[in-house]
Amino acid sequence: MFDYMKNLWLTISIKKKLGSVAIMAILVMGLSVAFMIRMMNFSLDSFNIILKDNSKCHDFQEAMELEKKAFEVYVGERTPEHKQQYTLACVRTERCILSLPFDYERIGEERYARTWNVQRGYEGYCALRDEVLTMDTHEREFVPSLYRVYTTQSYLQTYARRLVQVTLKEGSASYQEKVPIFYRMPYVLLGVSMLMMAAVLCITKLLSDTLINPLVKLAHSSRKIAKNDFSGEDLCIANQD
């Protein structure tokens, strides 16, 4: 196989040789760049996933606190302005809950259970919260129902804190698993760079042996012939181009 490739290389034209060498050089450079980008994306993606998950959990925690405050203000003074602020706070909380990662295969059992608690707890809280807002403040059941809402809000805030804690813990564990890879990455990049440099040197040597050296020999012999010097031996060049 090697002899066949060598003979094939020797028979193709100089133009095709130059084109082949150029293509090989481009491929080597392209593979090198692609590998570097892949390694960078791997490290950045790992950090981005951890940061995004933490950010979404903190967003829900913050949204729940703002909704609680907006609810207290609106219950105390039911003005259109307070109602608008309360509605916006509720919409933000719902969006934050929907954005929480809820893929069992990716987030694992504990985070999945914590997120499920948040979702189911918030659904029950919404029903109780909306019921209280339809009551008159002078009704006998208003105050007990209002305190049930406050208690449920506290539960949800506790769920949010626990979700943040488990997310941080698993994010830290995930980072620790990848730390050895990050430490090895500079050596891997150095090894790949050396391989690419070796490939470039091989291509350069191939170009020199099959194109440049024969042309130099022909030029040297041509200069001798131009001076009527025919004493040199006949040139023997393997190329058939």
Rosetta blueprint (number, residue, H / E / L):
1 M L
2 F H
3 D H
4 Y H
5 M H
6 K H
7 N H
8 L H
9 W H
10 L H
11 T H
12 I L
13 S L
14 I H
15 K H
16 K H
17 K H
18 L H
19 G H
20 S H
21 V H
22 A H
23 I H
24 M H
25 A H
26 I H
27 L H
28 V H
29 M H
30 G H
31 L H
32 S H
33 V H
34 A H
35 F H
36 M H
37 I H
38 R H
39 M H
40 M H
41 N H
42 F H
43 S H
44 L H
45 D H
46 S H
47 F H
48 N H
49 I H
50 I H
51 L H
52 K H
53 D H
54 N H
55 S H
56 K H
57 C H
58 H H
59 D H
60 F H
61 Q H
62 E H
63 A H
64 M H
65 E H
66 L H
67 E H
68 K H
69 K H
70 A H
71 F H
72 E H
73 V H
74 Y H
75 V H
76 G H
77 E L
78 R L
79 T L
80 P H
81 E H
82 H H
83 K H
84 Q H
85 Q H
86 Y H
87 T H
88 L H
89 A H
90 C H
91 V H
92 R H
93 T H
94 E H
95 R H
96 C H
97 I H
98 L H
99 S H
100 L L
101 P L
102 F L
103 D L
104 Y H
105 E H
106 R H
107 I H
108 G H
109 E H
110 E H
111 R H
112 Y H
113 A H
114 R H
115 T H
116 W H
117 N H
118 V H
119 Q H
120 R H
121 G H
122 Y H
123 E H
124 G H
125 Y H
126 C H
127 A H
128 L H
129 R H
130 D H
131 E H
132 V H
133 L H
134 T H
135 M L
136 D L
137 T L
138 H L
139 E L
140 R L
141 E L
142 F H
143 V H
144 P H
145 S H
146 L H
147 Y H
148 R H
149 V H
150 Y H
151 T H
152 T H
153 Q H
154 S H
155 Y H
156 L H
157 Q H
158 T H
159 Y H
160 A H
161 R H
162 R H
163 L H
164 V H
165 Q H
166 V H
167 T H
168 L H
169 K H
170 E H
171 G H
172 S H
173 A H
174 S H
175 Y H
176 Q H
177 E H
178 K H
179 V H
180 P H
181 I H
182 F H
183 Y H
184 R H
185 M H
186 P H
187 Y H
188 V H
189 L H
190 L H
191 G H
192 V H
193 S H
194 M H
195 L H
196 M H
197 M H
198 A H
199 A H
200 V H
201 L H
202 C H
203 I H
204 T H
205 K H
206 L H
207 L H
208 S H
209 D H
210 T H
211 L H
212 I H
213 N H
214 P H
215 L H
216 V H
217 K H
218 L H
219 A H
220 H H
221 S H
222 S H
223 R H
224 K H
225 I H
226 A H
227 K L
228 N L
229 D L
230 F L
231 S L
232 G L
233 E L
234 D L
235 L L
236 C L
237 I L
238 A L
239 N L
240 Q L
241 D L
